[in-house]
Amino acid sequence: MSNNQLSQAYEHYLLSNFALEAAEKMAEVLYSADLIEEASALRAYVANGPNSTYTIQSGPWAGCDCIVSDIDPDFKAQGPLWFDLTELTHAFPLQLKPHYANDNWLSIHPVYVWQFKAFLHLVRWEEWNAPFPADLFNPDRFETVDETAFVTNIYSDEGNTYAFWLGKFLGYETCLREARKQISVEAFTAMFPAYLGLWQGMSKLPVQAETLREALFAETLDLDFQPSRRMAFVSSNLKNFPEPNILHDVWQKLDNVSFLTAIRPQTILKTSLENIKYLQRSGLPINDYAVALTSFAPRPSVGLYL
């Protein structure tokens, strides 16, 4: 298998608007890459259409039912998993209520290189009003990287943009803490491998109007806010932060940090292209974010298209 076969098949599948022939081809490529459960989910879609169900056969979720659809099914705590026909990723229902405002669907593993490469080839964006590095969103960075590996060496802003492109957001610390309580040790380790950190969604620093990019590691999940242990990055104006010597410039990539996606139940179903654009432009600090999206991943059920 060539190093670009997965990402190219995924691009073709998305551009085909989920055509069954492209889905079958994608399933063949996934199976050849030993991504058996992803292939099985797509084959269930080819055989029975969207909203079909199949049973996971391998890995820590073996024996669990899974619904295959481009929008998330009805949320049921400890209910079936969801295979997202757009991202081609499984997610499980993470119960956060009543202690938190919203439940979440949380992906069962970090994003693969083939998924991120296809995104880089397909996403369209325009410069906003903040400086950014020349290699931002440049797919050439990953041409020689194993496509079946979890993606690393990415900017935090790239991970956030990938998630927004799908109508999702990055998994964050509360999700990870609660997931550890609700799923098996094996499932949690697959979702949050000990050798990887995960970029969190961007958040404000407590003492100034700057945006923090933070990578969380499993071994520090129970620590209070400690940037030196948890790899925090901020763009500028560190003079008011109590420990500026342990923060770094925001435009850094790390070879041991990836990310995973999450979404609140029924968000995609209720969201239009216009207010996703609004979220991308206004939901993030404009002075800290470099780009605005002008295209989004296809979701036939709600009319979001590249």
Sequence and secondary structure as in RCSB ss.txt:
>XXXX:A:sequence
MSNNQLSQAYEHYLLSNFALEAAEKMAEVLYSADLIEEASALRAYVANGPNSTYTIQSGPWAGCDCIVSDIDPDF
KAQGPLWFDLTELTHAFPLQLKPHYANDNWLSIHPVYVWQFKAFLHLVRWEEWNAPFPADLFNPDRFETVDETAF
VTNIYSDEGNTYAFWLGKFLGYETCLREARKQISVEAFTAMFPAYLGLWQGMSKLPVQAETLREALFAETLDLDF
QPSRRMAFVSSNLKNFPEPNILHDVWQKLDNVSFLTAIRPQTILKTSLENIKYLQRSGLPINDYAVALTSFAPRP
SVGLYL
>XXXX:A:secstr
  TTHHHHHHHHHHHTTS HHHHHHHHHHHHHTT HHHHHHHHHHHHH TTEEEE  SSTTTT EEEEESS    
 TT  EEEETTTTEEEEEE  TTTSS  EEEESS  BHHHHHHHHHH  EEE SS   TTTT GGGGTTS TTSB
  S  HHHHHHHHHHTT EE  HHHHHHHHHHS HHHHHHHS TT EEE   EE SSSS EEEEEEEGGGTTS S
 HHHHTEEE S  TTSS GGG B S    TTEE  EEE TTHHHH  HHHHHHHHHHSS GGG  EEES    BT
TTTB  
